[in-house]
């Protein structure tokens, strides 16, 4: 049996929120606690392969001191995971996983045979246990620099959608069918559900993957990053988004977060979602004009609207309407 830990969208970096504990951003600390929870679970579960399917960084462009600090922390976490199992890190979207960041990861971790830092499409044979096809995000900037003709946004989107399809299918041909084949990429699959509950049904200036491509390619397992809501994609066999490790905004308020543990036994797959037990959730309070009038007149009992036990230790916003 082959066990695969599948995570993505760490988004290590600073977010809106207070600085606490020696001037550390509170949201940054939440994310670090989530990763440390994942590492502890990995030590207990003992996977054979760990896949991080993109967006380990939150911002590609940061001032040097903060950028180096975030890179150093990510290197530490990747090394800790590599002590447990072979660890593969895919480059995600360019505005999060910057090229310079991944160049630095490559240089810092190149001597560790248990770590693959992936920023180009390729297939890796993993100890004759599996073939993993990696399709990182294509850098649109590099394409624009080389292109002879300037394309509008929709034409460029169509170009990259076709390029992704062709790459997924071409890499599948390089996989040996005597062992499981695994696809790792960081794009939206049409039909997947967004954190706000809407279903993505078309490409709007964003390259996407058609489910028919995944059906045709017929990988044993597909591990995705990019959408923060964990899910098995409808209409596709064994295609999963791990989702973010922890809620990153109020858009993620209604979802659980964590990572997947996939087990492959003779091409039969079982998948367990492991919820992040450290997560500090988001919550919204709604006030109407009557409540605001009472507050202004110092005649409002907030406990009548807000259950303190429910909101304790959450990140809370108030949405109100008034004249």
PAZAPA-4460 file (N, C-alpha, C; in steps of 0.05 Angstrom, whole numbers, plus 32768, in hexadecimal, padded with zeros to 4 digits):
% residues 323
    n_x    n_y    n_z   ca_x   ca_y   ca_z    c_x    c_y    c_z   seq   type   mol
   8011   7FE8   8000   8000   8000   8000   8012   8019   8000     1      X     A
   800A   802D   7FEF   8018   8046   7FED   8008   805C   7FFB     2      X     A
   8014   8069   800E   8006   807F   801D   8011   809A   8014     3      X     A
   7FFF   80AC   800D   8007   80C7   8003   7FF9   80DC   8013     4      X     A
   8009   80ED   8020   7FFE   8105   802D   7FFD   811B   8019     5      X     A
   7FE5   8127   8016   7FE0   813B   8001   7FD7   8155   800F     6      X     A
   7FE7   816A   800C   7FE1   8184   8017   7FE7   8199   8002     7      X     A
   7FDE   81B2   8007   7FE3   81C8   7FF4   7FDB   81E2   8001     8      X     A
   7FE1   81F8   7FF4   7FD8   8212   7FFC   7FDD   8219   8019     9      X     A
   7FF7   8217   8020   7FFF   821F   803B   7FFD   823E   803E    10      X     A
   8006   824C   802A   8005   826A   802A   8013   8275   8043    11      X     A
   802C   826C   8046   803B   8277   805C   8042   8294   8057    12      X     A
   803B   82A5   806A   8040   82C2   8067   802D   82D2   8079    13      X     A
   802F   82EC   8077   801F   82FD   8088   8004   8303   807C    14      X     A
   7FF0   8305   808D   7FD4   830C   8085   7FCB   8323   8096    15      X     A
   7FB4   832F   808E   7FA8   8344   809E   7FA3   8339   80BA    16      X     A
   7FAB   8347   80CE   7FA7   833E   80EA   7FBD   8349   80FC    17      X     A
   7FB9   8346   8116   7FCC   8352   8129   7FE6   8342   812A    18      X     A
   7FFB   8350   8134   8014   8342   813A   8015   833C   8158    19      X     A
   801C   8324   815E   801C   831B   817A   8036   830C   817F    20      X     A
   803B   8305   8198   8052   82F3   819F   806C   82FB   8191    21      X     A
   8079   8310   819B   8092   831A   818F   808E   8324   8173    22      X     A
   8077   8331   816E   8072   833F   8154   806E   832B   813D    23      X     A
   8064   8313   8143   805E   82FF   812E   8041   8303   8125    24      X     A
   803C   8304   810B   8021   8307   8100   8010   82EF   810A    25      X     A
   7FF9   82F5   8115   7FE8   82E0   8121   7FDF   82CB   810C    26      X     A
   7FD9   82D4   80F4   7FD0   82C1   80DF   7FE8   82AF   80D6    27      X     A
   7FFF   82BB   80D5   8018   82AC   80CE   801C   8296   80E3    28      X     A
   8017   829D   80FC   801A   8289   8112   8006   8273   810F    29      X     A
   7FED   827A   8107   7FD8   8265   8103   7FE1   8251   80EE    30      X     A
   7FEC   825B   80D8   7FF4   824A   80C2   800B   8238   80CA    31      X     A
   801E   8243   80D9   8034   8232   80E3   802A   821C   80F5    32      X     A
   8017   8222   8106   800B   820E   8118   7FFE   81F8   8108    33      X     A
   7FF1   8200   80F2   7FE3   81EC   80E0   7FF8   81D9   80D4    34      X     A
   800E   81E4   80CA   8023   81D4   80BE   8030   81C1   80D3    35      X     A
   8034   81CB   80EB   8040   81BB   8100   802D   81A4   8107    36      X     A
   8012   81A9   8106   7FFE   8194   810A   8001   817F   80F4    37      X     A
   8004   8188   80DB   8007   8175   80C5   8020   8164   80C8    38      X     A
   8036   8171   80D1   804F   8162   80D5   804C   814C   80EA    39      X     A
   803E   8153   8100   8039   8140   8115   8028   8129   810B    40      X     A
   8014   812F   80FC   8003   8119   80F0   8013   8108   80DD    41      X     A
   8024   8115   80CD   8035   8105   80BA   8047   80F2   80C9    42      X     A
   8052   80FB   80E0   8063   80E9   80F0   8053   80D1   80F9    43      X     A
   803A   80D5   8100   8029   80BF   8109   8020   80AD   80F3    44      X     A
   8018   80B9   80DC   800C   80AA   80C5   8022   809C   80B4    45      X     A
   803A   80A7   80B4   8050   809B   80A5   804A   8097   8087    46      X     A
   8044   80AC   8079   803F   80A9   805C   8059   80A2   804D    47      X     A
   8056   8097   8035   806D   8091   8024   8076   80AA   8014    48      X     A
   8063   80BA   800D   8068   80D2   7FFD   8058   80E9   8008    49      X     A
   8064   8101   8009   8056   8119   8011   8056   812C   7FF9    50      X     A
   803E   8135   7FF2   803A   8147   7FDB   8030   8162   7FE5    51      X     A
   803E   8177   7FDE   8035   8192   7FE4   802F   819F   7FC8    52      X     A
   8015   81A2   7FC2   800C   81A9   7FA7   800A   81C7   7FA2    53      X     A
   801E   81D6   7FAA   801F   81F2   7FA2   8017   8206   7FB7    54      X     A
   8020   821F   7FB2   801A   8237   7FC3   8023   8232   7FE0    55      X     A
   803C   822C   7FE4   8047   822B   7FFF   804C   8247   8009    56      X     A
   8052   825A   7FF7   8055   8276   7FFF   803B   8285   7FFB    57      X     A
   8038   829B   800A   8020   82AC   8006   8025   82C2   7FF2    58      X     A
   803D   82CE   7FF3   8043   82E4   7FE2   805F   82E0   7FD4    59      X     A
   805F   82E2   7FBA   8078   82DE   7FAB   808B   82F5   7FB0    60      X     A
   8080   830D   7FB3   8091   8325   7FB5   808D   8331   7FD1    61      X     A
   80A2   832E   7FE1   80A2   8339   7FFC   80BD   8347   8000    62      X     A
   80BF   8359   8014   80D8   8365   801A   80EB   8350   8025    63      X     A
   8105   8354   8022   8119   833F   8024   8119   8331   803F    64      X     A
   8117   8340   8055   8119   8333   8070   8102   8320   8074    65      X     A
   80EA   8329   806E   80D2   8318   8071   80D3   8300   805E    66      X     A
   80DA   8305   8045   80DB   82F0   8031   80EF   82DA   8039    67      X     A
   8107   82E2   8043   811B   82CF   804B   8111   82BF   8064    68      X     A
   8103   82CD   8076   80F9   82BF   808E   80E4   82AA   8086    69      X     A
   80D2   82B1   8074   80BD   829E   806C   80C9   8287   805D    70      X     A
   80DD   828C   804C   80EB   8276   803D   80F9   8264   8051    71      X     A
   8106   826F   8065   8114   825F   8078   8101   824D   8088    72      X     A
   80EA   8257   808F   80D6   8246   809D   80CC   8230   808B    73      X     A
   80C6   8236   8072   80BD   8221   805F   80D2   820C   805C    74      X     A
   80EB   8214   8059   8101   8200   8057   8101   81EE   806F    75      X     A
   80FE   81F9   8087   80FE   81E9   809F   80E7   81D5   809F    76      X     A
   80CF   81DD   8097   80B8   81CB   8097   80BC   81B5   8082    77      X     A
   80C6   81BC   806A   80CA   81A8   8055   80DF   8194   805F    78      X     A
   80F4   819D   806C   8108   818A   8076   80FC   8177   808B    79      X     A
   80EB   8182   809C   80DE   8171   80B0   80CC   815C   80A3    80      X     A
   80BE   8163   808E   80AD   8150   8080   80BE   813B   8071    81      X     A
   80D5   8144   8066   80E6   8132   8057   80F4   811E   806A    82      X     A
   80F5   8124   8083   80FF   8110   8097   80EB   80FA   809B    83      X     A
   80D2   80FF   8093   80BC   80EB   8096   80B9   80DA   807D    84      X     A
   80B9   80E8   8066   80B4   80DB   804C   80BE   80EC   8035    85      X     A
   80C1   80E1   801E   80C9   80F0   8006   80B4   8106   8002    86      X     A
   80BE   811F   7FFF   80AC   8136   7FFE   80AF   8145   7FE4    87      X     A
   8098   814A   7FD7   8098   8158   7FBD   8089   8172   7FC0    88      X     A
   8096   8188   7FB7   808B   81A3   7FBA   8087   81AF   7F9E    89      X     A
   806F   81B3   7F96   8068   81BE   7F7C   8066   81DD   7F7E    90      X     A
   8071   81EA   7F6A   806D   8207   7F68   8051   820E   7F60    91      X     A
   8043   8220   7F6E   8028   8227   7F68   8027   8241   7F58    92      X     A
   8013   8251   7F5E   800E   826A   7F4E   8025   827D   7F52    93      X     A
   802C   828C   7F3D   8044   829D   7F3D   8042   82B4   7F51    94      X     A
   802A   82BD   7F57   8028   82D3   7F6A   802B   82CA   7F87    95      X     A
   802B   82AF   7F8B   8030   82A4   7FA6   804C   8297   7FA6    96      X     A
   8050   8283   7F96   806A   8275   7F95   807C   8282   7F80    97      X     A
   808A   8296   7F88   809B   82A4   7F75   80B3   8293   7F6B    98      X     A
   80BC   829A   7F53   80D3   828B   7F48   80EB   828C   7F59    99      X     A
   80F1   82A4   7F64   8109   82A7   7F75   8106   8297   7F8F   100      X     A
   80EE   8295   7F9A   80EA   8285   7FB1   80F0   8268   7FAB   101      X     A
   80E6   825D   7F95   80EB   8241   7F8F   8108   823C   7F86   102      X     A
   8115   8250   7F7A   8132   824D   7F74   8141   824A   7F8F   103      X     A
   8139   8259   7FA3   8147   8257   7FBD   8141   823C   7FCA   104      X     A
   8128   8233   7FC8   8121   8218   7FD3   8132   8203   7FC6   105      X     A
   8135   8205   7FAB   8145   81F1   7F9C   8161   81F1   7FA6   106      X     A
   816D   8208   7FA9   8189   820A   7FB2   818D   8200   7FCE   107      X     A
   817A   8207   7FE0   817D   8200   7FFC   8178   81E2   8001   108      X     A
   8168   81D5   7FF0   8160   81BA   7FF6   8169   81A6   7FE1   109      X     A
   817A   81AE   7FCF   8183   819D   7FB9   8193   8185   7FC2   110      X     A
   81A0   8186   7FD9   81B0   8170   7FE3   819F   815A   7FF0   111      X     A
   8186   8160   7FF5   8175   814C   8003   8166   813B   7FEE   112      X     A
   816E   8122   7FEC   8162   8110   7FD8   8145   8109   7FDE   113      X     A
   813B   8111   7FF5   8120   810B   7FFD   810D   8122   7FF7   114      X     A
   8117   8137   7FE8   8107   814E   7FE2   8108   8154   7FC4   115      X     A
   80F1   8158   7FB8   80EF   8162   7F9C   80E2   817D   7F9D   116      X     A
   80F0   8191   7F93   80E4   81AC   7F8F   80DE   81AE   7F71   117      X     A
   80C4   81B1   7F6A   80BB   81AE   7F4E   80B2   81C9   7F44   118      X     A
   80C0   81D3   7F2F   80B7   81EC   7F22   80B6   81E9   7F03   119      X     A
   80B8   81D0   7EFA   80B6   81CA   7EDD   80A5   81B0   7EDA   120      X     A
   8096   81AE   7EC4   8087   8195   7EC0   809A   817D   7EBE   121      X     A
   8094   8167   7ECB   80A6   8150   7ECB   8097   8138   7ED6   122      X     A
   80A3   8120   7ED3   809A   8108   7EE0   80B1   80FD   7EF1   123      X     A
   80AB   80F6   7F0A   80BE   80EB   7F1C   80B6   80CE   7F24   124      X     A
   80C9   80BC   7F21   80C4   80A1   7F2B   80CC   80A0   7F49   125      X     A
   80B9   8099   7F5A   80BE   809A   7F76   80C3   807E   7F81   126      X     A
   80DC   8077   7F82   80E4   805D   7F8E   80D6   8045   7F82   127      X     A
   80CF   8047   7F68   80C0   8032   7F5A   80A5   802C   7F67   128      X     A
   809B   803F   7F78   8081   803C   7F84   806C   804B   7F75   129      X     A
   8073   8061   7F68   8060   8071   7F59   806F   8083   7F46   130      X     A
   8061   808B   7F31   806A   80A0   7F1F   8059   80B9   7F24   131      X     A
   8066   80CF   7F2A   8058   80E8   7F30   805D   80FC   7F1A   132      X     A
   8047   8105   7F0D   8049   811A   7EF8   8043   8135   7F04   133      X     A
   8055   8147   7F01   8052   8162   7F0D   804D   8177   7EF7   134      X     A
   8038   8187   7EFB   8032   819D   7EE9   8030   81B6   7EF9   135      X     A
   8046   81C4   7EFE   8045   81DE   7F0C   8038   81F3   7EFB   136      X     A
   8032   820A   7F07   8026   8220   7EF9   8039   822A   7EE3   137      X     A
   802F   822E   7ECB   803F   823A   7EB6   8041   8258   7EBB   138      X     A
   8059   8262   7EB8   805E   827F   7EBD   8055   828F   7EA4   139      X     A
   803F   829E   7EA7   8035   82AD   7E90   8049   82C3   7E88   140      X     A
   8058   82CD   7E9B   806B   82E2   7E95   8080   82D9   7E82   141      X     A
   808A   82C0   7E86   809E   82B5   7E75   8093   82B0   7E59   142      X     A
   807A   82A7   7E58   806D   82A3   7E3E   806A   82BE   7E2F   143      X     A
   8061   82D3   7E3D   805D   82EC   7E30   8077   82F8   7E25   144      X     A
   808D   82F2   7E33   80A7   82FC   7E2A   80B0   82EE   7E10   145      X     A
   80A8   82D5   7E0D   80B0   82C6   7DF6   809C   82C7   7DDE   146      X     A
   8083   82CE   7DE4   806E   82CD   7DD0   8073   82E2   7DBA   147      X     A
   806E   82D9   7DA1   8071   82EB   7D8B   8058   82FD   7D88   148      X     A
   8041   82F3   7D90   8028   8302   7D8E   801C   8307   7DA9   149      X     A
   8012   831F   7DAE   8005   8325   7DC7   7FE9   831B   7DC6   150      X     A
   7FE1   830A   7DDA   7FC6   82FF   7DDC   7FB6   830F   7DF0   151      X     A
   7F9B   8310   7DEB   7F8A   831C   7E00   7F88   8307   7E17   152      X     A
   7F7C   830F   7E2D   7F7B   82FE   7E45   7F6D   82E3   7E3F   153      X     A
   7F57   82E4   7E31   7F48   82CB   7E2C   7F58   82B8   7E1A   154      X     A
   7F65   82C4   7E05   7F75   82B3   7DF3   7F8C   82A7   7E02   155      X     A
   7F99   82B7   7E13   7FAF   82AD   7E22   7FA6   8297   7E36   156      X     A
   7F8E   829B   7E42   7F83   8286   7E54   7F7E   826C   7E44   157      X     A
   7F74   826E   7E2C   7F6F   8256   7E1C   7F89   8249   7E15   158      X     A
   7F9D   8259   7E0F   7FB8   824D   7E08   7FC2   823D   7E1F   159      X     A
   7FC1   8247   7E37   7FCC   8239   7E4E   7FBB   8221   7E56   160      X     A
   7FA0   8223   7E52   7F8F   820C   7E57   7F96   81F5   7E45   161      X     A
   7F9B   81FB   7E2C   7FA4   81E6   7E19   7FBF   81DB   7E20   162      X     A
   7FD1   81EC   7E29   7FEC   81E4   7E31   7FEC   81D2   7E49   163      X     A
   7FDB   81D8   7E5C   7FD8   81C7   7E74   7FCD   81AB   7E6C   164      X     A
   7FB8   81AB   7E5B   7FAD   8191   7E52   7FC2   8180   7E45   165      X     A
   7FD1   818C   7E32   7FE5   817D   7E23   7FFB   8173   7E36   166      X     A
   8003   8183   7E49   8018   817B   7E5C   800F   8164   7E6D   167      X     A
   7FF6   8165   7E78   7FEB   814F   7E88   7FEA   8135   7E79   168      X     A
   7FE2   8136   7E60   7FE0   811E   7E50   7FFB   8114   7E48   169      X     A
   800E   8126   7E41   8029   811D   7E39   8038   8110   7E50   170      X     A
   8035   811C   7E68   8043   8110   7E7F   8037   80F5   7E87   171      X     A
   801D   80F2   7E82   8011   80D7   7E88   801D   80C1   7E77   172      X     A
   8025   80C8   7E5F   8032   80B4   7E4D   804D   80AB   7E58   173      X     A
   8059   80BC   7E69   8074   80B6   7E74   8072   80A4   7E8D   174      X     A
   805A   80A0   7E96   8056   8091   7EAF   8054   8073   7EA9   175      X     A
   8062   8063   7EB9   8062   8046   7EB6   8049   803B   7EC4   176      X     A
   8039   802C   7EB6   8020   8022   7EC2   8023   800B   7ED5   177      X     A
   803C   8002   7ED9   8040   7FED   7EED   803E   7FF7   7F0A   178      X     A
   803F   8012   7F0D   803D   801E   7F27   8027   8034   7F25   179      X     A
   801C   803D   7F3C   8008   8053   7F3B   8013   806C   7F2E   180      X     A
   8002   807B   7F20   8009   8094   7F14   7FFA   80AB   7F23   181      X     A
   8008   80C0   7F2A   7FFD   80D5   7F3A   8002   80F0   7F2B   182      X     A
   7FED   8100   7F28   7FF0   811B   7F1D   7FEF   812F   7F33   183      X     A
   8002   8142   7F33   8002   8158   7F46   8002   8172   7F37   184      X     A
   7FEE   8183   7F3B   7FED   819D   7F2E   7FDE   81B1   7F3F   185      X     A
   7FDD   81CA   7F34   7FD2   81E0   7F45   7FC0   81F2   7F33   186      X     A
   7FAB   81E6   7F28   7F98   81F4   7F18   7F7C   81EE   7F20   187      X     A
   7F69   81FE   7F16   7F4D   81F9   7F1B   7F42   81E4   7F07   188      X     A
   7F35   81D0   7F11   7F27   81BC   7F00   7F0A   81C6   7EFE   189      X     A
   7F01   81C7   7EE5   7EE5   81CF   7EE0   7ED2   81BB   7EEF   190      X     A
   7EBF   81C7   7EFE   7EAD   81B6   7F0E   7EB4   81B5   7F2B   191      X     A
   7ECC   81BF   7F32   7ED3   81BF   7F4F   7EC4   81D5   7F5D   192      X     A
   7EC2   81D2   7F77   7EB2   81E4   7F88   7EC4   81F8   7F96   193      X     A
   7EBE   8212   7F93   7ECE   8227   7F9F   7EC7   822A   7FBD   194      X     A
   7ED8   8237   7FCD   7ED1   823B   7FE9   7EB6   8249   7FEE   195      X     A
   7EAE   825A   7FDB   7E94   8268   7FDF   7E7C   8257   7FD7   196      X     A
   7E82   823E   7FCF   7E6C   822B   7FC8   7E65   822B   7FAA   197      X     A
   7E70   823E   7F9B   7E6A   823E   7F7E   7E7A   8229   7F70   198      X     A
   7E6F   821F   7F5A   7E7C   820A   7F4A   7E8A   8218   7F32   199      X     A
   7EA3   8212   7F2E   7EB2   821E   7F18   7EAA   820F   7EFE   200      X     A
   7E9D   821D   7EEC   7E93   8210   7ED4   7EA0   821A   7EBA   201      X     A
   7EB1   822E   7EBC   7EBE   8238   7EA4   7ED8   8248   7EAB   202      X     A
   7EE8   824D   7E97   7F01   825C   7E9C   7EFC   8279   7E97   203      X     A
   7F02   828A   7EAA   7F00   82A7   7EA6   7F1B   82B3   7EAC   204      X     A
   7F2B   82B5   7E97   7F46   82BF   7E98   7F58   82AF   7EAB   205      X     A
   7F51   8296   7EAF   7F62   8284   7EBF   7F63   8269   7EB1   206      X     A
   7F7B   825F   7EAC   7F7D   8244   7EA0   7F71   822F   7EB3   207      X     A
   7F63   821C   7EA7   7F55   8207   7EB7   7F5B   81EC   7EAB   208      X     A
   7F53   81D7   7EBA   7F55   81BC   7EB0   7F39   81B1   7EAB   209      X     A
   7F35   81A7   7E93   7F1B   819A   7E8D   7F1B   817E   7E9A   210      X     A
   7F05   8177   7EA7   7F04   815C   7EB3   7F09   8146   7E9F   211      X     A
   7F02   814B   7E85   7F06   8136   7E71   7F24   8130   7E6D   212      X     A
   7F34   8145   7E71   7F51   8140   7E70   7F5A   812C   7E85   213      X     A
   7F50   8130   7E9D   7F58   811E   7EB3   7F4C   8102   7EAF   214      X     A
   7F34   8100   7EA4   7F29   80E6   7E9E   7F39   80D8   7E89   215      X     A
   7F41   80E7   7E74   7F51   80DB   7E5F   7F6D   80D3   7E69   216      X     A
   7F79   80E3   7E79   7F94   80DD   7E83   7F93   80C5   7E96   217      X     A
   7F7E   80C3   7EA6   7F7A   80AB   7EB7   7F91   80A6   7ECA   218      X     A
   7F9A   80BB   7ED8   7FAE   80B7   7EED   7FA0   80A7   7F04   219      X     A
   7FB0   8098   7F12   7FA6   808A   7F29   7F9B   809D   7F3E   220      X     A
   7FA9   80B4   7F42   7FA1   80C8   7F56   7FAA   80E3   7F4C   221      X     A
   7F9A   80F7   7F51   7FA1   8113   7F4B   7F9F   8123   7F64   222      X     A
   7FB6   8130   7F6B   7FB8   8141   7F83   7FBA   815E   7F7A   223      X     A
   7FA6   816E   7F82   7FA4   818A   7F79   7FA8   819E   7F8F   224      X     A
   7FB2   81B5   7F87   7FB2   81CC   7F98   7FA4   81E3   7F89   225      X     A
   7FA0   81F9   7F97   7F95   8212   7F8B   7F7A   8219   7F97   226      X     A
   7F67   8207   7F97   7F4D   820D   7FA4   7F4F   8205   7FC2   227      X     A
   7F47   8218   7FD3   7F4B   8214   7FF0   7F37   8203   7FFD   228      X     A
   7F22   81FA   7FEE   7F0E   81E9   7FFA   7F15   81CC   7FF4   229      X     A
   7F19   81BB   8008   7F1F   819F   8003   7F08   8190   7FF6   230      X     A
   7F0E   817E   7FE3   7EF8   8171   7FD5   7F03   815C   7FC2   231      X     A
   7EF2   8149   7FBC   7EF6   8137   7FA5   7EE6   8143   7F8E   232      X     A
   7EF4   8147   7F77   7EE8   8155   7F61   7ED3   8143   7F54   233      X     A
   7EBA   814D   7F50   7EA5   813D   7F44   7EAD   8135   7F27   234      X     A
   7EA3   811E   7F1F   7EA6   8114   7F03   7EC2   810A   7EFD   235      X     A
   7ED4   810C   7F11   7EF0   8102   7F0C   7EF6   80ED   7F22   236      X     A
   7F02   80D7   7F1A   7F0A   80C3   7F2D   7F24   80CC   7F3B   237      X     A
   7F23   80CB   7F56   7F3B   80CE   7F66   7F4A   80E8   7F60   238      X     A
   7F3B   80FE   7F5E   7F46   8119   7F5A   7F3E   812A   7F72   239      X     A
   7F52   8134   7F80   7F4E   8141   7F9A   7F5C   815C   7F9C   240      X     A
   7F4E   816F   7FA8   7F5A   8187   7FB3   7F5E   8183   7FD1   241      X     A
   7F76   8187   7FDA   7F7A   8185   7FF7   7F6E   819D   8006   242      X     A
   7F6B   81B3   7FF8   7F63   81CC   8005   7F7A   81D8   8015   243      X     A
   7F75   81F0   801F   7F89   81FC   8031   7F8B   81EE   804C   244      X     A
   7FA1   81F1   8059   7FA5   81E4   8073   7F94   81F2   8088   245      X     A
   7F8F   820B   8085   7F7F   821A   8098   7F70   8230   8089   246      X     A
   7F5B   823A   8095   7F4C   8250   8088   7F5E   8268   8085   247      X     A
   7F5D   8275   806D   7F6F   828B   8068   7F60   82A6   8065   248      X     A
   7F45   82A4   8062   7F35   82BC   8061   7F18   82B5   8068   249      X     A
   7F07   82CA   8069   7EEB   82C5   806F   7EDE   82B6   8059   250      X     A
   7EEA   82B5   8041   7EDF   82A5   802B   7EE0   8287   8032   251      X     A
   7EF2   827F   8045   7EF5   8263   804D   7EE5   825C   8066   252      X     A
   7ED4   826E   806E   7EC7   826C   8089   7EB8   8252   808D   253      X     A
   7EAA   8248   8079   7E98   8232   807C   7EA4   8217   8077   254      X     A
   7EBE   8216   8070   7ECB   81FD   8068   7EDC   81F2   807E   255      X     A
   7EE0   81D8   807E   7EF4   81CB   808E   7F0F   81CC   807F   256      X     A
   7F25   81CA   808D   7F3F   81CB   8081   7F51   81B6   808D   257      X     A
   7F65   81AE   807D   7F78   8199   8085   7F86   818E   806D   258      X     A
   7F88   8174   806C   7F96   8167   8056   7F8C   814B   8052   259      X     A
   7F94   813E   803B   7F8B   8123   8035   7FA1   810F   803A   260      X     A
   7F99   80F7   8042   7FAB   80E0   8042   7F9F   80CC   802F   261      X     A
   7FAD   80C8   8018   7FA3   80B5   8004   7FB3   809A   8007   262      X     A
   7FA5   8084   8004   7FB2   806A   8005   7FAB   805C   7FEB   263      X     A
   7FC0   8052   7FDD   7FBC   8044   7FC3   7FC5   8027   7FC8   264      X     A
   7FB3   8015   7FC1   7FB8   7FF8   7FC4   7FAE   7FEB   7FAA   265      X     A
   7FC1   7FE3   7F99   7FB9   7FD6   7F7F   7FA6   7FE7   7F70   266      X     A
   7FAB   8001   7F6E   7F9B   8015   7F60   7F80   801A   7F6C   267      X     A
   7F7B   800F   7F84   7F63   8016   7F93   7F6B   802C   7FA7   268      X     A
   7F5B   8041   7FA8   7F63   8058   7FB8   7F4F   805D   7FCE   269      X     A
   7F59   8062   7FE6   7F48   806C   7FFC   7F55   8086   8005   270      X     A
   7F44   8099   800B   7F4D   80B4   8012   7F40   80BD   802C   271      X     A
   7F51   80C6   803F   7F47   80D0   8058   7F4E   80ED   805B   272      X     A
   7F3B   80FE   8061   7F40   811A   8066   7F46   811E   8083   273      X     A
   7F5D   812A   808A   7F65   812F   80A5   7F61   814D   80AB   274      X     A
   7F4E   8153   80BD   7F48   816F   80C3   7F5D   817B   80D5   275      X     A
   7F64   8194   80D0   7F77   81A3   80E0   7F6B   81AA   80FB   276      X     A
   7F75   819E   8110   7F6A   81A1   812B   7F73   81BB   8138   277      X     A
   7F86   81C9   812C   7F90   81E2   8137   7F82   81FB   812B   278      X     A
   7F71   81F7   8118   7F66   820D   8108   7F57   8221   8119   279      X     A
   7F5E   823B   8115   7F4E   8251   8121   7F3C   825B   810B   280      X     A
   7F22   8256   810E   7F0F   825A   80F9   7F07   8278   80F6   281      X     A
   7EFB   827E   80E0   7EEF   8298   80DB   7ED1   8297   80E1   282      X     A
   7EC5   82AD   80E9   7EA9   82AE   80EF   7E9F   82CB   80EA   283      X     A
   7E86   82CD   80E1   7E7A   82E6   80DA   7E61   82EC   80EC   284      X     A
   7E5F   8304   80F6   7E48   830D   8105   7E3A   8322   80F4   285      X     A
   7E1F   831F   80F1   7E0F   8332   80E1   7DFE   8343   80F4   286      X     A
   7E00   835E   80F0   7DF0   8370   80FF   7DDE   837F   80EC   287      X     A
   7DC4   8383   80F4   7DB2   8393   80E4   7DB0   83B0   80F0   288      X     A
   7DA0   83C0   80E4   7D9E   83DC   80ED   7D94   83DF   8109   289      X     A
   7D81   83CD   8110   7D76   83CE   812B   7D8B   83C8   8140   290      X     A
   7D9C   83B5   813A   7DB2   83AE   814D   7DC5   83C6   814F   291      X     A
   7DCC   83D2   8139   7DDE   83E9   8139   7DD3   8400   8148   292      X     A
   7DB9   8405   8145   7DAC   841B   8153   7DAD   8416   8171   293      X     A
   7DA9   83FD   8179   7DAA   83F6   8196   7DC7   83FA   81A0   294      X     A
   7DDB   83F3   8190   7DF6   83F6   8198   7DFD   8414   819C   295      X     A
   7DF4   8424   8189   7DFA   8441   818A   7DED   844D   81A3   296      X     A
   7DD5   8443   81AA   7DC6   844D   81C2   7DCE   843F   81DB   297      X     A
   7DE4   8430   81DA   7DEE   8421   81F2   7DD8   8410   81FF   298      X     A
   7DC8   8404   81EE   7DB1   83F4   81F7   7DB1   83D9   81E8   299      X     A
   7DC8   83CD   81E6   7DCA   83B4   81D6   7DD8   839F   81E6   300      X     A
   7DCC   8388   81E8   7DD9   8371   81F6   7DE5   835F   81E0   301      X     A
   7DFF   8361   81DD   7E0D   8352   81C8   7E0A   8334   81CB   302      X     A
   7E08   832B   81E4   7E06   830E   81E9   7DEC   8303   81DE   303      X     A
   7DD8   8314   81D8   7DBF   830A   81CC   7DC3   8302   81AF   304      X     A
   7DD7   830D   81A2   7DDD   8307   8186   7DF6   82F6   8183   305      X     A
   7E09   82FA   8194   7E23   82ED   8191   7E27   82D9   81A7   306      X     A
   7E2B   82BF   819F   7E31   82AA   81B2   7E4F   82AA   81B6   307      X     A
   7E57   82B3   81CD   7E74   82B6   81D3   7E83   829B   81D0   308      X     A
   7E76   8285   81D8   7E83   826B   81D7   7E88   8264   81BA   309      X     A
   7E75   826A   81A8   7E79   8264   818B   7E90   8274   817F   310      X     A
   7E92   828D   8186   7EA5   829F   817A   7EC1   829F   8187   311      X     A
   7EC2   8291   819E   7EDC   8291   81AD   7EF2   8286   819B   312      X     A
   7F09   8293   819B   7F21   828B   818C   7F1D   828B   816E   313      X     A
   7F09   8298   8164   7F05   829B   8147   7F0E   82B6   813E   314      X     A
   7F12   82B9   8124   7F17   82D3   8117   7EFC   82DD   810E   315      X     A
   7EF3   82F3   811A   7ED8   82FC   8117   7ED6   8316   8108   316      X     A
   7EC3   8318   80F6   7EBC   8332   80E9   7E9F   8338   80EE   317      X     A
   7E98   8351   80ED   7E7C   835A   80F0   7E73   8366   80D5   318      X     A
   7E5E   835D   80CA   7E52   8369   80B2   7E37   8376   80BA   319      X     A
   7E34   838F   80B3   7E1C   839D   80BC   7E11   83AE   80A5   320      X     A
   7DF8   83B4   80A6   7DEB   83C6   8093   7DDC   83DB   80A3   321      X     A
   7DDC   83F4   8099   7DCE   8409   80A7   7DC8   8420   8094   322      X     A
   7DB7   8432   809C   7DB0   8449   808C   7DC7   845D   808D   323      X     A
***
